Amino acid sequence: MILVTTDYIAGKELEMLGLVKGSTIQSKNVGKDITQSFKTLVGGELKAYTEMMNDARALATKRMIEEAEKLGADAVVNVRYSSASVMQGAAEVMAYGTAVRFL
């Protein structure tokens, strides 16, 4: 599956199949949340949250690809990501784009 942030793929004619998306809501366990709270006192990267967001993006992307494959897509163009805080220590990540088939 080809994923691009552009609305075209060089050298390919595309048939648009429709919007596809994948999402997940992730949170860290209480123990990691407490240790990350201490990190905010001294500054620096919150590695547990970076890891959580990377995992969430990967899962949302996987779900988007699965949805595109069900439509018979060869690629997803205009891929975008969005995230939002759902509650303290939990975030939703969504991946979305347009599923296309090569002509």
Beta strands, then each sheet from edge to edge (+ up, - down):
strand 1: 2-3
strand 2: 14-27
strand 3: 75-87
strand 4: 90-102
sheet 1: 1+ 3+ 4- 2+
end
